Amino acid sequence: MDLSKIQKMMRNVPFGMSVYQIEKFNRGQETPERLYRNCLLQLSQKIRALKECEFRRKRYEIDLEEIDEKIGTADGFERRRLEIDREEKIFNLDGEIKLIEDCYIECQTYVRILDELPEFTRDQFENAEGVYWERKLLNDARHEVLSGARVSSDTIAALEQIGVVVGRNERGQVAYSTAKAELEEKK
């Protein structure tokens, strides 16, 4: 088994999320505010992971210097253990490089998406939440009907929490109305 060849192969495939996955599955039916929030959440996690890698790498480098220094004076079993420790640290450093590369590509993708969006305040985000949840839950209901011909009780309960009434129309089809629509009908 050629470990260096396998490591090279691994470098060519994302172990985190692919750019396609980020672009297609983080940009579904969200509001721009939700997309903005999601990108910031993901960046926060990725930046944390990058910093953790940076700190681990620094520790590995110190460990390697220490091991190299000790190997010079060690002999026998102690020397052999130190050589194994050195080999292990170098192997771990190579793994960190893969993680850093993948993380960096994901960060670039999230930053690019953010660059296409306006900056939102907390108030703007909170004001858009009703739109997001209504779209999301109605889309969930649509998928449930298409896949199983009924809307789950959990989805119905969640829709009712946001003011959407679910029932059946005169033809027996699943239908919904919002409190806003009912108020407008009464006018």
WOBELCOR-V397601 format. One record per backbone hydrogen bond with DSSP energy under -1.0 kcal/mol. CO is the residue of the C=O (numbers start at 0). NH is the residue of the N-H. E is the energy in kcal/mol with one decimal. If there is no record, write none. Layout:
BEGIN
<<CO:NH:E> <CO:NH:E>>
END
This chain:
BEGIN
<<0:2:-1.1> <1:5:-2.1> <2:6:-2.7> <3:7:-2.0> <4:8:-2.2> <5:9:-2.5> <6:10:-1.7> <9:12:-1.4> <17:21:-2.4> <18:22:-2.7> <19:23:-2.9> <20:24:-2.3> <21:25:-1.0> <30:34:-2.3> <31:35:-2.5> <32:36:-2.4> <33:37:-2.8> <34:38:-2.5> <35:39:-2.1> <36:40:-2.7> <37:41:-2.7> <38:42:-2.6> <39:43:-2.4> <40:44:-2.0> <41:45:-2.6> <42:46:-3.0> <43:47:-2.0> <44:48:-2.3> <45:49:-2.6> <46:50:-2.6> <47:51:-2.5> <48:52:-2.3> <49:53:-2.5> <50:54:-2.5> <51:55:-2.5> <52:56:-3.1> <53:57:-2.1> <54:58:-2.2> <55:59:-2.9> <56:60:-2.6> <57:61:-2.1> <58:62:-3.0> <59:63:-2.9> <60:64:-2.1> <61:65:-2.6> <62:66:-2.9> <63:67:-2.9> <64:68:-2.1> <65:69:-2.4> <66:70:-2.9> <67:71:-1.1> <69:72:-1.3> <69:73:-1.4> <75:79:-2.1> <76:80:-2.6> <77:81:-2.3> <78:82:-2.3> <79:83:-2.0> <80:84:-2.7> <81:85:-2.5> <82:86:-2.3> <83:87:-2.6> <84:88:-2.3> <85:89:-2.3> <86:90:-2.2> <87:91:-2.6> <88:92:-2.3> <89:93:-1.9> <90:94:-1.7> <91:95:-1.9> <92:96:-1.7> <93:97:-1.4> <94:98:-1.9> <95:99:-2.6> <96:100:-2.5> <97:101:-2.4> <98:102:-2.4> <99:103:-2.6> <100:104:-1.9> <101:105:-2.2> <102:106:-2.6> <103:107:-2.4> <104:108:-1.8> <105:109:-2.4> <106:110:-2.6> <107:111:-2.2> <108:112:-2.1> <109:113:-2.5> <110:114:-2.3> <112:115:-1.0> <113:116:-1.6> <120:124:-2.3> <121:125:-3.1> <122:126:-2.6> <123:127:-1.2> <127:131:-2.1> <128:132:-2.9> <129:133:-2.2> <130:134:-2.5> <131:135:-3.0> <132:136:-2.7> <133:137:-2.4> <134:138:-2.3> <135:139:-2.6> <136:140:-2.7> <137:141:-2.4> <138:142:-2.5> <139:143:-2.5> <140:144:-2.6> <141:145:-2.6> <142:146:-2.2> <143:147:-2.6> <144:148:-2.1> <151:155:-2.3> <152:156:-2.7> <153:157:-2.3> <154:158:-2.5> <155:159:-2.5> <156:160:-1.7> <158:163:-2.7> <159:162:-1.4> <162:178:-1.7> <164:176:-2.2> <166:174:-3.0> <168:171:-2.3> <172:168:-2.5> <174:166:-3.0> <176:164:-3.5> <177:181:-2.3> <178:182:-2.2> <179:183:-2.1> <180:184:-2.0> <181:185:-1.5>>
END
